[in-house]
Amino acid sequence: MSQAVTVTHEANVSTITFNAPPLNLMNIENLDALVDAHREADAHPDTRVMVTRSGIDNMFCNGLDPSYVLEHDSEGRLDIFRAIGRLVHGIFALNKPHITVVNGPAMAGGAVLALLSDYRYFAEEKGRICYAEVKVGIPVPSGIIDLLTTICYRPYLRDIVMLGKNMDAKAALQAGLADGVAPADSLEAIVAKQVDRLSRLSPSVLRTVKAHMRAPLLPALKNTLQGDSSSHEFAQYVEAPYLGEGLGALVERRSPVFKL
């Protein structure tokens, strides 16, 4: 497992911590490590609730490392997005109740990571979420859009996926992406309260209910960004005019210029 990802077990809670300073940027190694850590937590015999959090103050996850993506050719970039696909299906298919603590920005891939849990609690001051893919020249994958439609309120969906709307904690709560918002010094208390609620319920019943709720989305999410074409609709966008221009502009601190 990557040194950036750890899993600890205490009483009936398993905590998965992502700690890759300063921004928790994603690469293939830590994407796969996140899947392994969550599966370990899900399989632990004493665990009733999983909690995903950042080990960095005021930062949840800023998504893929742009320089890492740019240094790969098209096939290498597809491999990176296949790892995102493994993350999506691997975590969404888990059995036990799952909470994410969004203590800072959750951007692009970080927003996807947060979306995969059952509950999301945001720090009032620093918590943010943004499906920023469109801003760097790629679409939000169709399976993720399908999942968003089951979580966020419909009027918000358009701007979330078409404009990459950057939402603070209160806006995320209004949109349905957050289940609770609290000042940083109170955030752990509301997370602990939800852990306690879930821990009192039958693990078998929760597992069955969660499986029924998630079953309709699992086939699409299993295929998200997978296969030789890495989901035909998506593969073309890793090329220079799209992702290359978007990430290049991000690294160079300029506005991207996307052509027709």
N, C-alpha and C positions, 0 to 999 in steps of 0.2 A: 504494500500500500504506500502511496505517496506520503512523504513527510508532511505535506500540506494538509492532509486530511487525517483526522483521528476520530476514534469512536470510544466512548467510555460508558460503562454500565454502572448505575448506582440505584439500588433498590429496584423499583419497577420502571425506571426510565433509562433509555439509551440516548446519549447525546452525540450527534455527529457535528464536528467542528471543522470548518474550513479556515485555514490560517496560512495564507500566502501573501505576506505584506508586499507592497502597501495597499493593493487594490483587489486582492483575491481574484486575479485574472486566471482564466481557464485555459488549459491546454489538454491534449489527449490524456496525458498521464493522470492529471488530477480529476478529469471528467470520469475516467474509469475507476479511480480511487473512490470518488463519491458514490458511485454505484455499489462498489464492494462494501463500503462502510455502512451504507443503508441496508444492504442485504444482511450483513452481520448483525446489525441492530434488530432487524425484523425476525431473525432466526434465534435470537437470544431467549432462552427459556423463561427468564424472569421478567422480560420486558413487556410492558403493557402499552407504553407510549414512546414514540421516537420524537426527538427534538433536533432540528437542524438549526445551526447558528454559525455566526462568524466569530473568529478569534481576534478580529481587528476592531478597535473602537470606531464607531461611526461609519463603518463600511461593511455592507453585506457582501456584494459581489459585483464587480464592474464588467462582467461578461468575458468574452474571449480576449486574449492578449492580441492586440492588432498587429504588432510587429511579428509575433509568432505566426499568425495567419499569412501575412504578406511574404514571409520568407519561403513559403511553400508554393509549388506549382499547382495547377488546377486539380490534379488528382490528389495531391497532398491536402489541399483545402477540403476536398470532398471527404477525405478520411477524417478530418477534424469534425465536419458536420455529421458524419456517421457516428462519431463518438458522442455528439450531442443527442443523436437519435437513441443511442444505447442508454444514455442518462434518462431521457424522457420516459421510455418504456420501462426501464429497469426500476426506477423509483415509483412511477405511477402504479406499477403492478404489485407493489408491496401490500402486505395484509394488515398490519397494525396501524392504529391511529397515529397521525403524523402532524406535527406542528412545526412551522418555521418562524423564527424570530428575525424580523427585518429591522436591524439596528441602524441601517444607513442605506445608501443607494443600492438598488437591485436593478441592474441595467442589462438589457438584451438577454444573454445567457443566464445572468443572475436572476432576472425576472422570470425566466423559464424555470429555473431551479425552485424558486419560491412558489410558483404556480402548482407544482407537483404535489404539494402537501395538502392535508385536509383543512388546516387552519393556518392563517397568517396573522401575526401580531406585529404592529409597526411601532417604532419609536416615534413619538410625536414630532420631535425637533428635526431629526436627521433621516428618518425613514422615507424612502422614495422608491418608485417603481416606474420603469419605462421599457416598453418593447420597442427598442430603438433600431431594430433591424432595417426598416425602410430608410432610415437616415444614413445608413452605410451601404445602401444599394442592394439589399436582399429582402425578399418577402418574409413575413412571419410564416413559418411552415403551416400547411393546412391543418395538420393534426393539432397544433397548438391553438390555432384559431377556433377549431371545434371545441377544445377544452375551455377556452376563454368564454365561449358562448354559454357554457353551463355555469359559469362562476360570476362574471361581471354582468351588470345590468345592460340590457341591449342598447339603449341610446348612447352608451359610452364606447361601445365596441368599435365603431367606425374610426374615431379619433385615436383610439389605442393602437389599432393595427395599420391604419392608413397614414397617420401623421406621426406615429411614435410619440404620443403625448407623454410628457414627463409629469408624473403625478406625485405630489407630496402625500404624506400619510393621511391627511384628512380627505383629500381628493380620492385616494385609493379606497378609503372607507365608504365614501359616497358611491363609488363605482361598483362596490362589491368585492374588490380585490383584497381588502383587509377585513379581518373579522374583529379587530379591536385595535385601538390606538391609545397609547399612554406615554406620559413623560418618561424619559430614559430611566429615572430612578424608581419608577413604578412599573416598568415593563415586565420585570421578572415576576412580580406579584400576580399579574393577570395571566401570564403564561402558567405559573404554578397552579393557579385556580382551575384553569382548563385541564391541565394534567390530572389534577385531583378528580375532576368531574369524569373524565374518560376512564381513569383507573378504577372507579367504583363500579363500572359496568362490566357485563360479561364479555370477556375477550372473544369467545366463540360467536356471540351475537354480533359484536362490532365487526368482526372479520366477515361474517356473512353479509351484513348490511353494506359494508364498504365494497365488497366484491360485486354485489348487485348494482350499486350506484355506478361503479366504474366500468362494468362489463361492456356497455355499448360503445365506449370510446377506445377500449384496449386494442381492437384490430387496427384502427387507423394510427394509433400512437405507436404500435409495434412496427409499422411500416414507415414511420416518419424518418426521412433522411436515410433510409437503408437501401440496400440493393446496389447493383452495379451502376445504375444511373443516379443513385442517391436521390431518388424521387425526381424523375424527369422534369417536373415543373420547376425544380429548384436549382438543378445542376448548372444551367446556363449563367446563373447570377453570380457564380464564384469567379467569373472571368474579369479581365481588367476593366471593362467599361462600367461594371457594376460594383462588386465588392472591392476590387482593386482600387478603383477611384474613391470609393467611400472611405475605406480604411486609410488610404494614402492621404486623403484630406484631413482625416482625424489626426494622424501622426504629425502632419505638417501644420496643423492648427489653422486650416483654411476651410472655406466652404466648398463642398464637392460640386463638380459640374457634371451632371448626368445628361447624356445625349439621347436623342430619340432612337 
